[in-house]
Amino acid sequence: MEQDTTPTEKSSSRKLHEDACSVFPGGVSHNVRATEPYPIYIERTDGPFVYDVDGNLYVDFWNNHAASLLGHTPDPVVDAVQSQAADGLHYGAMNEPTLELGMKILEHVPTAERVRFCASGTEATMYAVRLARAYTGNDRILKVEGGWHGANSDLAIGVHPPFDQPTTHGLPPNIDESCLTFEENNHEAVIDLVEANRGEIAGLIIDPRKGGTEPTAAFLELLSDLAEDEGFLLIFDEVVTGFRVSPGSYQERVGITPDLTTLGKVIGGGMPVGALCGRADIFEPAKPNAPPETRVLAGGGTFSANPMTAVAGLATIEVLESEPVYEHTERLAERLRDGLDSMFEKEGVTGEALGFSSLIHPAFNAAGPIESLTDAKTMVDHQAAEEFCERLYEHGYYTSPGSMWNVSFAHTDEHIDGVLEASRDVIRELKDDGHL
């Protein structure tokens, strides 16, 4: 294996975390990066590897929150960004690279007739809600229980269990009346919710990969039919799955075309990005010359349509169009999921490797088959999953703590073999310590 040492000394990361606790709440700027006893501070990256400030090397199965599908610092992307940097980091104006990236999105994503760029997936879902409300004249948004669609106020409830007690601290009054949740893959539940709120629903949003579960084809057909019959908008949150699971994203993979789609991560080639795309008529109120009485603020921000992001995204998509990226990543991810499932069985551990395409989600101690996001949130031992991931750091593997892993084009079979071997060792450690 290319990695011939395991991390030992991390004193610099510890010291930086101590300093960070007096700067950032909890020492981090994103809660998911808070790990015990302290986060690893990354100094540089290369291909499938990340290096911390103490010089330790890790094989990375987090990959920039799943944004770096090609791995870290791929030559075509780095070359494009360096060339653009010489011409300007940002213009705060229209520019050709972002037009070209927008045209690529229209070319590949079935729903896309118009695109608006922003700087994050959170912004994209916020704008999607605004357009849905403006288009329908209704207020209520339906979402899957536990679904994460960024930190915007419109969709921030019902993220963590128990789902019947959504966290509303700091959110607008009565937000839990305008955002309603249903269980993924539960036909009766969503039908009942739609019937109870008939004539008041603006849109229904679903993220097809959160928690490692996937909506069934029949459930997606139901959502599409309900949206058409009841007159609300179907919104796919493809911030993660957009361009990661196919050039046409998840919607192309399953043959369901939503009204609006949010994108991010992969289309930025590792740079900050968000985008909202969908039917042209829905975007009419977002035009700058729309009548004041119907105009909707669905786009903005100083760093939207950034040329650095655009050239990185274009270079990434060019590789996706010309190289067997999806075949490679999906084969390796399937090997990893199958390997983990086999290992759980051999080691006598109740667990399951969830996920699809190039996404992997190890889950422990579920009482039965995990068939929905609600199951993934309520039946899984999340503390064991976090401990599993954090202990893998000590074996030289960097993963999202207790959350979704992913495979990049830079990974090889050797890396899969290595993480499976390390996972076996960690599982045995956890069993010995009474965590499993």
C-alpha positions in Angstrom: 0.0 0.0 0.0 1.2 3.5 -0.8 0.6 4.5 2.9 3.3 2.8 4.9 2.9 4.6 8.3 0.1 5.2 10.7 -0.4 8.6 12.3 1.0 9.0 15.8 2.0 12.5 16.7 -0.8 15.2 16.4 0.4 17.8 18.9 0.1 20.7 16.4 -3.6 19.8 15.7 -4.2 19.7 19.4 -2.6 23.1 19.9 -4.5 24.7 17.0 -7.7 23.4 18.4 -7.0 24.9 21.8 -6.4 28.2 20.1 -9.5 27.8 17.9 -11.8 27.3 20.9 -11.3 31.0 21.8 -12.1 32.0 18.2 -14.9 29.7 16.9 -17.8 28.3 18.9 -16.7 24.8 19.9 -13.5 25.4 18.0 -15.0 24.8 14.5 -16.9 26.6 11.8 -18.9 23.6 10.8 -20.3 21.3 13.5 -19.7 18.1 11.5 -16.0 18.8 11.7 -16.0 18.6 15.5 -14.4 15.3 16.4 -13.0 13.9 19.7 -10.7 14.7 21.3 -10.0 17.4 18.7 -10.2 17.8 14.9 -7.3 17.0 12.7 -5.9 20.1 11.0 -5.3 19.5 7.3 -2.3 21.3 5.7 -2.3 20.0 2.2 -3.9 17.4 -0.1 -2.9 15.3 -3.1 -5.0 12.8 -5.1 -6.6 10.4 -2.5 -4.5 11.7 0.4 -4.7 14.5 3.0 -1.8 15.5 5.2 -2.2 17.1 8.6 -0.1 19.8 10.2 2.0 17.2 12.0 3.0 15.6 8.7 0.7 12.6 9.0 -0.7 11.1 5.8 -4.3 9.8 5.5 -6.2 8.1 2.7 -9.3 10.4 2.4 -12.8 8.9 2.1 -14.5 12.2 3.0 -13.2 14.1 -0.1 -14.1 17.7 0.8 -17.6 16.8 2.0 -18.0 14.7 -1.2 -17.3 17.7 -3.5 -13.9 16.3 -4.8 -15.2 13.5 -7.1 -11.9 13.4 -9.0 -9.8 13.4 -5.8 -7.7 16.3 -4.5 -5.8 18.7 -6.8 -6.4 17.0 -10.1 -4.1 18.4 -12.7 -6.8 19.7 -15.2 -8.6 21.5 -12.4 -5.5 23.0 -10.8 -4.2 24.2 -14.2 -7.6 25.8 -15.0 -7.7 27.6 -11.6 -4.1 28.8 -11.8 -4.7 30.2 -15.3 -7.9 32.0 -14.2 -6.2 33.4 -11.1 -3.7 35.2 -13.3 -6.6 36.9 -15.0 -8.5 37.7 -11.8 -9.9 35.9 -8.8 -13.4 37.4 -9.1 -15.0 40.2 -11.2 -18.3 40.7 -9.5 -19.6 40.8 -13.1 -20.9 38.6 -15.8 -18.1 36.4 -17.3 -17.8 33.7 -20.0 -16.7 30.8 -17.8 -19.8 30.9 -15.7 -21.9 31.1 -18.9 -20.2 28.0 -20.2 -20.7 26.2 -16.9 -24.4 27.1 -16.9 -24.7 25.8 -20.5 -23.1 22.5 -19.4 -25.8 22.2 -16.6 -28.5 22.8 -19.2 -26.9 20.2 -21.4 -26.8 17.5 -18.8 -29.5 18.0 -16.2 -33.0 17.1 -17.4 -34.9 19.6 -15.4 -32.6 22.5 -16.3 -34.0 25.2 -18.6 -32.7 28.1 -16.5 -29.9 28.3 -13.9 -29.0 30.7 -11.1 -25.6 30.5 -9.4 -24.9 31.2 -5.8 -22.1 30.3 -3.3 -23.5 27.4 -1.4 -26.1 24.6 -1.4 -27.8 26.3 1.6 -28.5 29.3 -0.6 -29.7 27.2 -3.4 -32.3 25.5 -1.3 -33.4 28.8 0.2 -34.0 30.2 -3.3 -35.8 27.0 -4.3 -38.3 27.6 -1.5 -38.8 31.2 -2.4 -39.5 30.4 -6.1 -41.9 27.6 -5.1 -43.9 29.9 -2.9 -43.9 32.6 -5.5 -45.0 30.3 -8.3 -47.8 28.6 -6.4 -48.9 31.3 -4.1 -48.8 28.8 -1.3 -46.6 28.8 1.8 -46.0 25.2 3.1 -43.0 23.1 2.2 -42.9 19.3 2.7 -39.7 17.5 3.4 -38.5 14.1 4.5 -38.1 13.5 8.2 -34.4 14.2 9.1 -33.6 15.6 5.7 -30.7 18.1 5.6 -31.0 20.9 3.1 -28.5 23.3 4.4 -28.9 25.7 7.3 -31.5 28.1 5.9 -34.4 28.8 8.2 -37.1 27.5 5.8 -35.8 23.9 6.0 -33.9 23.6 9.3 -36.5 21.8 11.3 -36.9 18.1 11.7 -33.2 17.4 11.0 -32.3 15.5 14.2 -34.4 12.9 16.1 -36.8 12.8 17.8 -38.6 14.1 14.7 -41.8 15.0 16.6 -39.9 17.6 18.5 -38.2 19.7 15.9 -35.5 22.2 17.0 -36.8 25.7 16.4 -34.5 27.7 18.6 -33.5 30.8 16.7 -35.9 30.2 13.8 -38.9 32.4 12.9 -42.1 31.9 14.9 -44.4 29.2 13.6 -41.7 27.8 11.2 -42.9 24.3 12.2 -46.3 25.1 10.7 -44.8 26.1 7.3 -42.3 23.2 7.0 -43.9 19.8 7.5 -42.2 16.4 7.5 -43.0 12.9 6.3 -41.3 9.5 6.5 -39.3 8.6 3.4 -40.8 5.7 1.4 -44.0 5.8 3.5 -46.7 6.2 0.9 -49.6 6.5 3.3 -47.8 9.2 5.4 -47.1 11.5 2.5 -50.6 11.0 1.0 -52.2 11.9 4.3 -49.9 14.9 4.7 -50.8 16.2 1.2 -54.5 15.7 1.8 -54.4 17.5 5.1 -52.7 20.5 3.6 -54.4 20.5 0.2 -54.3 24.0 -1.5 -51.6 25.2 0.9 -48.5 23.4 -0.4 -45.8 25.3 -2.3 -43.3 22.5 -2.8 -41.9 19.1 -1.7 -38.2 18.7 -1.4 -36.2 15.5 -1.2 -32.5 14.7 -0.9 -32.1 11.2 -2.4 -29.0 10.1 -0.4 -29.1 11.4 3.1 -28.4 8.8 5.8 -27.4 6.3 3.2 -31.0 5.3 2.2 -32.5 5.8 -1.2 -36.2 6.6 -2.0 -37.8 3.7 -3.9 -38.8 4.2 -7.5 -42.5 3.7 -6.6 -42.2 6.4 -3.9 -40.6 8.9 -6.3 -43.3 8.2 -8.8 -45.9 8.9 -6.1 -44.2 12.2 -5.2 -44.1 13.2 -8.9 -47.8 12.3 -9.4 -48.8 14.2 -6.2 -47.0 17.3 -7.3 -48.6 17.3 -10.7 -52.1 16.5 -9.4 -52.0 19.0 -6.5 -50.2 21.8 -8.3 -47.1 22.1 -6.1 -43.5 21.9 -7.2 -41.3 18.8 -6.8 -37.7 19.9 -5.8 -34.7 17.5 -5.9 -31.9 18.5 -3.6 -28.9 17.3 -5.6 -26.2 19.3 -3.9 -24.5 16.0 -3.2 -25.7 13.7 -6.0 -25.6 16.4 -8.8 -23.0 15.2 -11.4 -21.7 12.6 -8.8 -24.0 9.7 -9.7 -24.3 10.5 -13.4 -23.8 13.4 -15.8 -27.5 14.0 -15.6 -27.5 13.6 -11.8 -29.8 11.5 -9.8 -32.9 12.5 -11.7 -31.4 11.0 -14.9 -30.5 7.9 -13.1 -34.1 7.3 -11.9 -36.0 8.8 -14.8 -37.9 11.4 -12.7 -37.7 15.0 -13.7 -38.5 17.4 -10.9 -39.6 21.0 -11.3 -36.5 22.5 -9.6 -33.1 21.1 -8.7 -30.4 22.4 -6.4 -26.8 21.7 -7.2 -23.4 22.2 -5.5 -20.2 20.4 -4.6 -19.1 18.6 -7.8 -20.0 21.4 -10.2 -17.5 23.6 -8.4 -14.6 21.2 -8.9 -13.7 21.7 -5.2 -14.4 25.4 -5.1 -17.3 27.0 -3.2 -20.5 26.8 -5.3 -24.3 26.4 -5.3 -26.8 26.5 -8.1 -30.6 26.3 -8.6 -32.0 25.1 -11.9 -35.4 24.2 -13.3 -38.2 25.1 -15.6 -38.0 28.4 -17.3 -41.5 29.6 -16.3 -40.7 29.2 -12.6 -37.7 31.5 -13.0 -39.7 34.3 -14.6 -40.2 36.2 -11.3 -36.4 36.1 -10.7 -35.7 38.3 -13.8 -34.4 41.7 -12.9 -37.1 43.3 -15.0 -40.0 41.3 -13.6 -42.9 43.4 -12.4 -42.3 44.6 -8.9 -45.5 43.0 -7.6 -44.3 39.5 -8.7 -40.5 39.9 -8.5 -38.6 37.3 -6.3 -35.1 37.7 -4.9 -33.8 34.3 -6.0 -30.1 35.0 -6.6 -27.5 37.4 -5.4 -24.3 37.5 -3.4 -21.0 39.1 -4.2 -19.3 35.8 -5.0 -22.0 34.2 -7.1 -20.9 33.3 -10.7 -17.3 33.3 -9.7 -15.0 32.6 -12.6 -12.5 30.6 -10.4 -15.3 28.2 -9.5 -16.6 28.1 -13.0 -13.3 27.0 -14.6 -12.8 24.4 -11.9 -16.3 23.1 -12.6 -15.8 23.1 -16.3 -12.5 21.2 -16.0 -14.1 18.6 -13.8 -17.1 18.1 -16.1 -14.7 17.7 -19.0 -13.0 14.8 -17.2 -16.5 13.3 -16.3 -17.4 13.4 -20.0 -14.1 11.8 -21.2 -13.0 9.4 -18.5 -14.7 6.3 -16.9 -15.2 8.1 -13.6 -18.5 6.7 -12.7 -17.6 3.1 -13.6 -14.5 3.3 -11.5 -16.0 5.0 -8.4 -19.1 2.8 -8.4 -17.1 -0.4 -8.7 -14.8 0.6 -5.8 -17.7 1.7 -3.7 -19.6 -1.5 -4.2 -16.4 -3.4 -3.2 -16.2 -1.3 -0.1 -19.9 -1.8 0.8 -19.8 -5.5 0.2 -16.5 -5.8 2.1 -17.9 -4.1 5.1 -21.1 -6.2 5.1 -19.0 -9.4 4.9 -16.8 -8.1 7.7 -19.7 -7.3 10.0 -21.1 -10.8 9.5 -17.7 -12.5 10.2 -17.0 -10.4 13.2 -20.5 -10.9 14.7 -21.4 -7.3 14.5 -25.0 -6.1 13.8 -24.4 -3.6 11.0 -25.0 -2.6 7.4 -23.1 -0.7 4.8 -25.7 1.6 3.3 -25.4 3.9 0.2 -25.4 3.7 -3.5 -23.3 4.8 -6.5 -20.0 6.1 -5.0 -21.5 6.8 -1.6 -21.0 4.6 1.5 -22.6 4.9 4.9 -21.5 2.3 7.6 -24.4 1.8 10.1 -24.2 -0.1 13.4 -26.6 -1.9 15.7 -29.8 -1.4 13.7 -32.7 -3.5 15.0 -33.7 -4.5 11.5 -33.4 -3.6 7.8 -32.9 0.2 7.3 -35.4 1.2 4.6 -35.8 4.9 5.1 -34.1 8.0 6.5 -36.2 7.7 9.6 -34.8 4.2 10.1 -31.3 5.5 9.6 -31.8 8.2 12.1 -33.6 6.3 14.8 -32.4 2.7 14.6 -28.7 3.2 14.2 -26.1 3.6 17.0 -24.7 6.9 15.9 -22.2 7.1 18.8 -20.7 3.7 17.6 -20.5 5.0 14.0 -18.7 8.2 15.2 -16.3 6.2 17.3 -15.6 3.9 14.4 -14.7 6.8 12.1 -12.6 8.6 14.7 -10.6 5.5 15.4 -9.9 5.0 11.7 -7.9 8.2 11.9 -5.4 6.3 14.0 -5.0 3.8 11.2 -4.5 6.4 8.6 -7.9 6.8 7.1 -9.8 10.1 7.1 -13.6 9.8 6.9 -16.7 11.9 7.8 -17.4 11.1 11.4 -20.4 8.9 11.6 -21.7 10.1 8.2 -21.4 9.4 4.5 -18.1 8.2 3.1 -17.4 8.5 -0.7 -15.0 7.2 -3.3 -13.1 9.4 -5.7 -11.6 8.8 -9.1 -8.2 9.0 -7.4 -8.8 5.9 -5.2 -7.6 2.5 -6.2 -8.3 -1.1 -5.2 -5.3 -0.9 -2.9 -7.0 1.8 -1.0 -10.2 -0.2 -0.6 -8.2 -3.2 0.6 -6.4 -0.9 3.1 -9.5 0.7 4.6 -11.2 -2.7 4.9 -8.3 -4.1 6.8 -8.2 -1.1 9.1 -12.0 -1.3 9.6 -11.7 -4.9 10.7 -9.0 -3.9 13.3 -11.2 -1.0 14.5 -14.3 -3.2 14.8 -12.3 -5.6 17.0 -11.1 -2.7 19.1 -14.6 -1.5 19.5 -15.9 -4.9 20.5 -13.1 -5.3 23.1 -14.0 -1.9 24.6 -17.7 -2.7 24.7 -18.8 -0.2 22.0 -20.3 -2.9 19.8 
